[in-house]
Amino acid sequence: MSWQEQLVEAGYRLTRPRRIVMEILNNARAPLVPSAVFKRAQCDGHSLGLVSVYRTLALLLELDLVTLVHFSEGCHAYVLASPGHHHHIICSGCEEVIEFSGAEDLDALTARVQQETGFHIDDHLLQFYGLCPACQQAVAKKIS
């Protein structure tokens, strides 16, 4: 099912700001912060307010059409969500984000944390940080 169909099925209209934001995220090569989405919309000739960008991203996040990516500096950005459960690995050099699937591999850890803390865990966020192959090669070239 397309994101447009998911939006309509959830009872929302397919508005111009929603189309613009999804188009920008679809064409992005890296996660975007709301201000970057806003600037790209302006550069593309769209009159879209920053508040509309924030509201649209919040709705798309609620509908699982986009995913938050947290960066080590404490800020977060948005990427299109893929179907199913997935996590991210983020290059600390170029900020490329790669998705990888998996929830079943965390079942034992989740059970242990629940047992030790008494919490009932209903969700989690797992992200890895490192250097992608291209950034590893760039670092190796600088060293040699």
CNS distance restraints for C-alpha pairs under 8 A (distance, minus, plus):
assign (resid   1 and name CA) (resid   5 and name CA) 6.14 0.50 0.50
assign (resid   1 and name CA) (resid   6 and name CA) 6.60 0.50 0.50
assign (resid   2 and name CA) (resid   6 and name CA) 6.27 0.50 0.50
assign (resid   3 and name CA) (resid   7 and name CA) 6.10 0.50 0.50
assign (resid   3 and name CA) (resid  65 and name CA) 6.69 0.50 0.50
assign (resid   4 and name CA) (resid   8 and name CA) 6.31 0.50 0.50
assign (resid   4 and name CA) (resid  14 and name CA) 6.71 0.50 0.50
assign (resid   5 and name CA) (resid   9 and name CA) 5.90 0.50 0.50
assign (resid   6 and name CA) (resid  10 and name CA) 6.13 0.50 0.50
assign (resid   7 and name CA) (resid  11 and name CA) 6.65 0.50 0.50
assign (resid   7 and name CA) (resid  12 and name CA) 5.45 0.50 0.50
assign (resid   7 and name CA) (resid  13 and name CA) 6.98 0.50 0.50
assign (resid   7 and name CA) (resid  14 and name CA) 7.02 0.50 0.50
assign (resid   7 and name CA) (resid  63 and name CA) 7.62 0.50 0.50
assign (resid   8 and name CA) (resid  12 and name CA) 4.99 0.50 0.50
assign (resid   8 and name CA) (resid  13 and name CA) 5.88 0.50 0.50
assign (resid   8 and name CA) (resid  14 and name CA) 6.90 0.50 0.50
assign (resid  10 and name CA) (resid  63 and name CA) 7.95 0.50 0.50
assign (resid  14 and name CA) (resid  18 and name CA) 6.50 0.50 0.50
assign (resid  14 and name CA) (resid  19 and name CA) 6.91 0.50 0.50
assign (resid  15 and name CA) (resid  19 and name CA) 6.34 0.50 0.50
assign (resid  16 and name CA) (resid  20 and name CA) 6.12 0.50 0.50
assign (resid  17 and name CA) (resid  21 and name CA) 6.09 0.50 0.50
assign (resid  17 and name CA) (resid  48 and name CA) 6.69 0.50 0.50
assign (resid  17 and name CA) (resid  52 and name CA) 6.80 0.50 0.50
assign (resid  17 and name CA) (resid  53 and name CA) 7.23 0.50 0.50
assign (resid  17 and name CA) (resid  56 and name CA) 7.07 0.50 0.50
assign (resid  18 and name CA) (resid  22 and name CA) 6.11 0.50 0.50
assign (resid  18 and name CA) (resid  56 and name CA) 5.96 0.50 0.50
assign (resid  19 and name CA) (resid  23 and name CA) 6.01 0.50 0.50
assign (resid  20 and name CA) (resid  24 and name CA) 6.16 0.50 0.50
assign (resid  20 and name CA) (resid  41 and name CA) 7.10 0.50 0.50
assign (resid  21 and name CA) (resid  25 and name CA) 6.19 0.50 0.50
assign (resid  21 and name CA) (resid  37 and name CA) 6.83 0.50 0.50
assign (resid  21 and name CA) (resid  41 and name CA) 7.75 0.50 0.50
assign (resid  21 and name CA) (resid  53 and name CA) 7.00 0.50 0.50
assign (resid  21 and name CA) (resid  56 and name CA) 7.36 0.50 0.50
assign (resid  21 and name CA) (resid  57 and name CA) 7.71 0.50 0.50
assign (resid  22 and name CA) (resid  26 and name CA) 5.91 0.50 0.50
assign (resid  22 and name CA) (resid  80 and name CA) 7.89 0.50 0.50
assign (resid  23 and name CA) (resid  27 and name CA) 6.26 0.50 0.50
assign (resid  24 and name CA) (resid  28 and name CA) 6.11 0.50 0.50
assign (resid  24 and name CA) (resid  37 and name CA) 6.70 0.50 0.50
assign (resid  24 and name CA) (resid  40 and name CA) 7.19 0.50 0.50
assign (resid  24 and name CA) (resid  41 and name CA) 7.37 0.50 0.50
assign (resid  25 and name CA) (resid  31 and name CA) 7.80 0.50 0.50
assign (resid  25 and name CA) (resid  32 and name CA) 7.35 0.50 0.50
assign (resid  25 and name CA) (resid  37 and name CA) 7.65 0.50 0.50
assign (resid  25 and name CA) (resid  78 and name CA) 7.69 0.50 0.50
assign (resid  25 and name CA) (resid  79 and name CA) 6.24 0.50 0.50
assign (resid  25 and name CA) (resid  80 and name CA) 6.35 0.50 0.50
assign (resid  26 and name CA) (resid  80 and name CA) 6.71 0.50 0.50
assign (resid  28 and name CA) (resid  32 and name CA) 7.46 0.50 0.50
assign (resid  29 and name CA) (resid  96 and name CA) 7.55 0.50 0.50
assign (resid  30 and name CA) (resid  79 and name CA) 7.50 0.50 0.50
assign (resid  30 and name CA) (resid  95 and name CA) 6.72 0.50 0.50
assign (resid  30 and name CA) (resid  96 and name CA) 5.63 0.50 0.50
assign (resid  30 and name CA) (resid  97 and name CA) 6.50 0.50 0.50
assign (resid  31 and name CA) (resid  69 and name CA) 7.10 0.50 0.50
assign (resid  31 and name CA) (resid  77 and name CA) 5.32 0.50 0.50
assign (resid  31 and name CA) (resid  78 and name CA) 5.13 0.50 0.50
assign (resid  31 and name CA) (resid  79 and name CA) 5.07 0.50 0.50
assign (resid  31 and name CA) (resid  95 and name CA) 7.91 0.50 0.50
assign (resid  31 and name CA) (resid  96 and name CA) 7.82 0.50 0.50
assign (resid  31 and name CA) (resid  97 and name CA) 7.20 0.50 0.50
assign (resid  32 and name CA) (resid  36 and name CA) 5.81 0.50 0.50
assign (resid  32 and name CA) (resid  37 and name CA) 6.30 0.50 0.50
assign (resid  32 and name CA) (resid  77 and name CA) 4.84 0.50 0.50
assign (resid  32 and name CA) (resid  78 and name CA) 5.27 0.50 0.50
assign (resid  32 and name CA) (resid  79 and name CA) 6.90 0.50 0.50
assign (resid  33 and name CA) (resid  37 and name CA) 6.53 0.50 0.50
assign (resid  33 and name CA) (resid  76 and name CA) 6.48 0.50 0.50
assign (resid  33 and name CA) (resid  77 and name CA) 4.25 0.50 0.50
assign (resid  33 and name CA) (resid  78 and name CA) 6.28 0.50 0.50
assign (resid  34 and name CA) (resid  38 and name CA) 6.22 0.50 0.50
assign (resid  34 and name CA) (resid  50 and name CA) 7.66 0.50 0.50
assign (resid  34 and name CA) (resid  53 and name CA) 6.45 0.50 0.50
assign (resid  34 and name CA) (resid  54 and name CA) 6.36 0.50 0.50
assign (resid  34 and name CA) (resid  57 and name CA) 7.80 0.50 0.50
assign (resid  34 and name CA) (resid  77 and name CA) 7.12 0.50 0.50
assign (resid  34 and name CA) (resid  78 and name CA) 7.84 0.50 0.50
assign (resid  35 and name CA) (resid  39 and name CA) 6.14 0.50 0.50
assign (resid  35 and name CA) (resid  50 and name CA) 7.15 0.50 0.50
assign (resid  36 and name CA) (resid  40 and name CA) 6.06 0.50 0.50
assign (resid  37 and name CA) (resid  41 and name CA) 6.18 0.50 0.50
assign (resid  37 and name CA) (resid  53 and name CA) 7.20 0.50 0.50
assign (resid  38 and name CA) (resid  42 and name CA) 6.36 0.50 0.50
assign (resid  38 and name CA) (resid  48 and name CA) 7.07 0.50 0.50
assign (resid  38 and name CA) (resid  49 and name CA) 7.23 0.50 0.50
assign (resid  38 and name CA) (resid  50 and name CA) 5.86 0.50 0.50
assign (resid  38 and name CA) (resid  53 and name CA) 6.44 0.50 0.50
assign (resid  39 and name CA) (resid  43 and name CA) 6.13 0.50 0.50
assign (resid  40 and name CA) (resid  44 and name CA) 6.08 0.50 0.50
assign (resid  41 and name CA) (resid  45 and name CA) 6.45 0.50 0.50
assign (resid  41 and name CA) (resid  46 and name CA) 5.22 0.50 0.50
assign (resid  41 and name CA) (resid  47 and name CA) 7.27 0.50 0.50
assign (resid  41 and name CA) (resid  48 and name CA) 6.76 0.50 0.50
assign (resid  42 and name CA) (resid  46 and name CA) 5.20 0.50 0.50
assign (resid  42 and name CA) (resid  47 and name CA) 6.29 0.50 0.50
assign (resid  42 and name CA) (resid  48 and name CA) 7.14 0.50 0.50
assign (resid  48 and name CA) (resid  52 and name CA) 6.65 0.50 0.50
assign (resid  48 and name CA) (resid  53 and name CA) 7.33 0.50 0.50
assign (resid  49 and name CA) (resid  53 and name CA) 6.51 0.50 0.50
assign (resid  50 and name CA) (resid  54 and name CA) 6.38 0.50 0.50
assign (resid  51 and name CA) (resid  55 and name CA) 6.13 0.50 0.50
assign (resid  52 and name CA) (resid  56 and name CA) 5.88 0.50 0.50
assign (resid  53 and name CA) (resid  57 and name CA) 6.07 0.50 0.50
assign (resid  54 and name CA) (resid  58 and name CA) 6.12 0.50 0.50
assign (resid  55 and name CA) (resid  59 and name CA) 6.27 0.50 0.50
assign (resid  56 and name CA) (resid  60 and name CA) 6.11 0.50 0.50
assign (resid  57 and name CA) (resid  61 and name CA) 5.96 0.50 0.50
assign (resid  57 and name CA) (resid  66 and name CA) 7.56 0.50 0.50
assign (resid  57 and name CA) (resid  78 and name CA) 7.89 0.50 0.50
assign (resid  58 and name CA) (resid  62 and name CA) 6.17 0.50 0.50
assign (resid  59 and name CA) (resid  63 and name CA) 6.25 0.50 0.50
assign (resid  60 and name CA) (resid  64 and name CA) 6.17 0.50 0.50
assign (resid  60 and name CA) (resid  65 and name CA) 5.08 0.50 0.50
assign (resid  60 and name CA) (resid  66 and name CA) 5.63 0.50 0.50
assign (resid  61 and name CA) (resid  65 and name CA) 5.88 0.50 0.50
assign (resid  61 and name CA) (resid  66 and name CA) 4.99 0.50 0.50
assign (resid  61 and name CA) (resid  67 and name CA) 6.05 0.50 0.50
assign (resid  61 and name CA) (resid  68 and name CA) 7.58 0.50 0.50
assign (resid  64 and name CA) (resid  81 and name CA) 6.54 0.50 0.50
assign (resid  65 and name CA) (resid  80 and name CA) 6.17 0.50 0.50
assign (resid  65 and name CA) (resid  81 and name CA) 5.17 0.50 0.50
assign (resid  65 and name CA) (resid  82 and name CA) 7.73 0.50 0.50
assign (resid  66 and name CA) (resid  78 and name CA) 6.32 0.50 0.50
assign (resid  66 and name CA) (resid  79 and name CA) 5.49 0.50 0.50
assign (resid  66 and name CA) (resid  80 and name CA) 4.31 0.50 0.50
assign (resid  66 and name CA) (resid  81 and name CA) 4.44 0.50 0.50
assign (resid  67 and name CA) (resid  78 and name CA) 5.60 0.50 0.50
assign (resid  67 and name CA) (resid  79 and name CA) 5.42 0.50 0.50
assign (resid  67 and name CA) (resid  80 and name CA) 6.12 0.50 0.50
assign (resid  67 and name CA) (resid  81 and name CA) 5.26 0.50 0.50
assign (resid  68 and name CA) (resid  76 and name CA) 6.34 0.50 0.50
assign (resid  68 and name CA) (resid  77 and name CA) 5.70 0.50 0.50
assign (resid  68 and name CA) (resid  78 and name CA) 4.84 0.50 0.50
assign (resid  68 and name CA) (resid  79 and name CA) 6.68 0.50 0.50
assign (resid  69 and name CA) (resid  76 and name CA) 5.45 0.50 0.50
assign (resid  69 and name CA) (resid  77 and name CA) 5.23 0.50 0.50
assign (resid  69 and name CA) (resid  78 and name CA) 5.95 0.50 0.50
assign (resid  69 and name CA) (resid  79 and name CA) 7.23 0.50 0.50
assign (resid  69 and name CA) (resid  88 and name CA) 7.58 0.50 0.50
assign (resid  70 and name CA) (resid  74 and name CA) 6.77 0.50 0.50
assign (resid  70 and name CA) (resid  75 and name CA) 6.10 0.50 0.50
assign (resid  70 and name CA) (resid  76 and name CA) 4.38 0.50 0.50
assign (resid  70 and name CA) (resid  77 and name CA) 6.55 0.50 0.50
assign (resid  70 and name CA) (resid 127 and name CA) 7.95 0.50 0.50
assign (resid  71 and name CA) (resid  75 and name CA) 5.58 0.50 0.50
assign (resid  71 and name CA) (resid  76 and name CA) 5.79 0.50 0.50
assign (resid  71 and name CA) (resid  77 and name CA) 7.79 0.50 0.50
assign (resid  82 and name CA) (resid  86 and name CA) 7.66 0.50 0.50
assign (resid  84 and name CA) (resid 101 and name CA) 7.61 0.50 0.50
assign (resid  85 and name CA) (resid 101 and name CA) 5.92 0.50 0.50
assign (resid  85 and name CA) (resid 102 and name CA) 6.08 0.50 0.50
assign (resid  85 and name CA) (resid 103 and name CA) 6.38 0.50 0.50
assign (resid  86 and name CA) (resid  99 and name CA) 6.32 0.50 0.50
assign (resid  86 and name CA) (resid 100 and name CA) 5.44 0.50 0.50
assign (resid  86 and name CA) (resid 101 and name CA) 4.06 0.50 0.50
assign (resid  86 and name CA) (resid 102 and name CA) 5.57 0.50 0.50
assign (resid  86 and name CA) (resid 103 and name CA) 7.30 0.50 0.50
assign (resid  87 and name CA) (resid  99 and name CA) 5.60 0.50 0.50
assign (resid  87 and name CA) (resid 100 and name CA) 5.39 0.50 0.50
assign (resid  87 and name CA) (resid 101 and name CA) 6.11 0.50 0.50
assign (resid  87 and name CA) (resid 102 and name CA) 7.14 0.50 0.50
assign (resid  87 and name CA) (resid 125 and name CA) 7.37 0.50 0.50
assign (resid  87 and name CA) (resid 126 and name CA) 5.78 0.50 0.50
assign (resid  87 and name CA) (resid 127 and name CA) 6.03 0.50 0.50
assign (resid  88 and name CA) (resid  97 and name CA) 6.35 0.50 0.50
assign (resid  88 and name CA) (resid  98 and name CA) 5.57 0.50 0.50
assign (resid  88 and name CA) (resid  99 and name CA) 4.56 0.50 0.50
assign (resid  88 and name CA) (resid 100 and name CA) 6.11 0.50 0.50
assign (resid  88 and name CA) (resid 126 and name CA) 7.07 0.50 0.50
assign (resid  88 and name CA) (resid 127 and name CA) 5.00 0.50 0.50
assign (resid  88 and name CA) (resid 128 and name CA) 6.42 0.50 0.50
assign (resid  89 and name CA) (resid  97 and name CA) 5.77 0.50 0.50
assign (resid  89 and name CA) (resid  98 and name CA) 5.36 0.50 0.50
assign (resid  89 and name CA) (resid  99 and name CA) 6.50 0.50 0.50
assign (resid  89 and name CA) (resid 100 and name CA) 7.68 0.50 0.50
assign (resid  89 and name CA) (resid 127 and name CA) 5.58 0.50 0.50
assign (resid  89 and name CA) (resid 128 and name CA) 4.49 0.50 0.50
assign (resid  89 and name CA) (resid 129 and name CA) 5.56 0.50 0.50
assign (resid  89 and name CA) (resid 130 and name CA) 7.35 0.50 0.50
assign (resid  90 and name CA) (resid  95 and name CA) 5.77 0.50 0.50
assign (resid  90 and name CA) (resid  96 and name CA) 5.74 0.50 0.50
assign (resid  90 and name CA) (resid  97 and name CA) 4.60 0.50 0.50
assign (resid  90 and name CA) (resid  98 and name CA) 6.56 0.50 0.50
assign (resid  90 and name CA) (resid 127 and name CA) 7.39 0.50 0.50
assign (resid  90 and name CA) (resid 128 and name CA) 6.22 0.50 0.50
assign (resid  90 and name CA) (resid 129 and name CA) 4.84 0.50 0.50
assign (resid  90 and name CA) (resid 130 and name CA) 6.36 0.50 0.50
assign (resid  90 and name CA) (resid 131 and name CA) 7.76 0.50 0.50
assign (resid  91 and name CA) (resid  95 and name CA) 4.65 0.50 0.50
assign (resid  91 and name CA) (resid  96 and name CA) 5.25 0.50 0.50
assign (resid  91 and name CA) (resid  97 and name CA) 6.55 0.50 0.50
assign (resid  91 and name CA) (resid 129 and name CA) 5.88 0.50 0.50
assign (resid  91 and name CA) (resid 130 and name CA) 5.08 0.50 0.50
assign (resid  91 and name CA) (resid 131 and name CA) 4.75 0.50 0.50
assign (resid  91 and name CA) (resid 132 and name CA) 5.44 0.50 0.50
assign (resid  92 and name CA) (resid 129 and name CA) 6.19 0.50 0.50
assign (resid  92 and name CA) (resid 130 and name CA) 5.57 0.50 0.50
assign (resid  92 and name CA) (resid 131 and name CA) 5.79 0.50 0.50
assign (resid  93 and name CA) (resid 130 and name CA) 7.96 0.50 0.50
assign (resid  93 and name CA) (resid 131 and name CA) 6.12 0.50 0.50
assign (resid  93 and name CA) (resid 132 and name CA) 7.69 0.50 0.50
assign (resid  93 and name CA) (resid 135 and name CA) 6.13 0.50 0.50
assign (resid  94 and name CA) (resid 135 and name CA) 7.14 0.50 0.50
assign (resid  96 and name CA) (resid 132 and name CA) 7.72 0.50 0.50
assign (resid 102 and name CA) (resid 106 and name CA) 7.76 0.50 0.50
assign (resid 103 and name CA) (resid 107 and name CA) 6.98 0.50 0.50
assign (resid 106 and name CA) (resid 110 and name CA) 5.97 0.50 0.50
assign (resid 107 and name CA) (resid 111 and name CA) 6.11 0.50 0.50
assign (resid 108 and name CA) (resid 112 and name CA) 6.20 0.50 0.50
assign (resid 109 and name CA) (resid 113 and name CA) 6.16 0.50 0.50
assign (resid 110 and name CA) (resid 114 and name CA) 6.13 0.50 0.50
assign (resid 110 and name CA) (resid 121 and name CA) 7.14 0.50 0.50
assign (resid 111 and name CA) (resid 115 and name CA) 6.11 0.50 0.50
assign (resid 112 and name CA) (resid 116 and name CA) 6.10 0.50 0.50
assign (resid 113 and name CA) (resid 117 and name CA) 5.92 0.50 0.50
assign (resid 113 and name CA) (resid 118 and name CA) 7.89 0.50 0.50
assign (resid 113 and name CA) (resid 119 and name CA) 7.68 0.50 0.50
assign (resid 114 and name CA) (resid 118 and name CA) 5.23 0.50 0.50
assign (resid 114 and name CA) (resid 119 and name CA) 5.06 0.50 0.50
assign (resid 114 and name CA) (resid 120 and name CA) 5.92 0.50 0.50
assign (resid 114 and name CA) (resid 121 and name CA) 6.61 0.50 0.50
assign (resid 115 and name CA) (resid 119 and name CA) 7.65 0.50 0.50
assign (resid 131 and name CA) (resid 135 and name CA) 5.76 0.50 0.50
assign (resid 131 and name CA) (resid 136 and name CA) 5.86 0.50 0.50
assign (resid 132 and name CA) (resid 136 and name CA) 6.13 0.50 0.50
assign (resid 133 and name CA) (resid 137 and name CA) 6.24 0.50 0.50
assign (resid 134 and name CA) (resid 138 and name CA) 6.31 0.50 0.50
assign (resid 135 and name CA) (resid 139 and name CA) 6.15 0.50 0.50
assign (resid 136 and name CA) (resid 140 and name CA) 6.16 0.50 0.50
assign (resid 137 and name CA) (resid 141 and name CA) 6.15 0.50 0.50
assign (resid 138 and name CA) (resid 142 and name CA) 6.40 0.50 0.50
assign (resid 139 and name CA) (resid 143 and name CA) 6.33 0.50 0.50
assign (resid 140 and name CA) (resid 144 and name CA) 6.25 0.50 0.50
